[in-house]
Amino acid sequence: MTLRHKSAAAILFFQMLFILPAFALLSLRDGAFEPLTLIAGAVLVLFNLLQYNLLRTAFRHIDRFSLLAAQFLWSLGLVVLYRLSPDYGLKQFAFLLVGTLAMVVAMLLIRKSRDFGRWNWVFMALTLLLLASTLVLGRSTYGARNWIRIGSFSFQPSELAKVLFVIVSAYFLSTRHRLLSFIPYLAFTAVCVLLLVAEKDLGAGLLIALGFLVMFFAATGRVLLTGVGLGVLGAGAWGSYHLFAHVRTRVEVWQDPWSSYQDQGYQIVQGLMALASGGLLGVGLGRGMPGAIPARHTDYIFTVIGEEFGIIVGILTIAFYLVFIVRGILIALHARSVYDAILVFGCTAMLSLQSFIIIGGVIKLIPLTGVTMPFVSYGGTSILASMIQLGIIEGVAEKNGRADEEEVELMGGESL
């Protein structure tokens, strides 16, 4: 058994060591044994094991550590969501099953594709349609018009739009070399951001803008133009502050949440108090007071983790996000085409930026923006978008491995 296999086996064992005792505690939280809760934990362990082994068998060159990092994150999320409400946990697991199917489809498409060619123009139109749809059909949540509800079903178009944005960006940044040829792409990016600003979905707008700048600089190395882009982003942030009252409120609350504790500052203060009460080791699963934290199952789920599991598990959670950065960069560097490299780098950047934007907002490092915590927060659209991005990363890793095998076979044939 190689060191890589031993490390993967150790992480899988660590997952079981975390999931089963957690669900065992939850099964006893009301003083009466709930066997269904324990069964739910066993099902999650079985799902992770089956998923890992089936994917490893079907796709021999997948990046195991990216998959295992994602498994830990969604397992942690499912434990916390089930602790908040069994209904949340069961629905999230159903979303995860759909997301796994989407991940496999993404892996198959990426493994066989070059750059999607003319389909990227269709992806551009679909991205703009998704973002524009919320202006007509969307409903407002915390000041942002970013959700569409159809009957009992609701989804967030910006989550899927950001995945399409990465695919379109990879196409333009790998096939265009003259500055003038970037004009359609720059216009597309500007319209995406403006639509999100019009919807007051500034978290998603910030994510798209930062993702664009990171990908543009990585693909072109143009320091001056990237600096200009940062200046435009800064001007846009300044303009949003003066245009939108809820943006000014968020900045003022970020500066001094205690002055408006009974009103706008309540969420931030409660989150900080929860993190402080958790300390290093946490108060224990099921012993915290997450009911006092608004948006505890979505934007503020990190505070529940910090309160009940402590700072150590919070840091460990951040460390697993760092795994995506390291493994994503390695996969990108190993890619055989510029398109694949930018595509993986873009997905890695989006997942990383999103996680650190929301965690930074929760711990009051930056003003709070309304984005979800990838793989962890409750929501079908969020987990679906995260799983598709994971599938893209794994698809390129599989393509890299196959290319390595072909090169080894070719060299072996030449030596004979």
DALINFEN-V256455 format. One record per helix or strand. SS is the DSSP state (helix for helix, strand for strand). FROM is the first residue (numbers start at 1). TO is the last residue. If there is no record, write none. Layout:
# DALINFEN-V256455
ss from to
SS FROM TO
SS FROM TO
This chain:
# DALINFEN-V256455
ss from to
helix 3 26
helix 35 58
helix 64 84
helix 86 112
helix 119 137
strand 138 141
strand 144 150
strand 153 155
helix 157 175
helix 179 198
helix 202 220
helix 223 243
helix 245 255
helix 257 260
helix 266 278
helix 290 292
helix 301 334
helix 338 362
helix 380 415
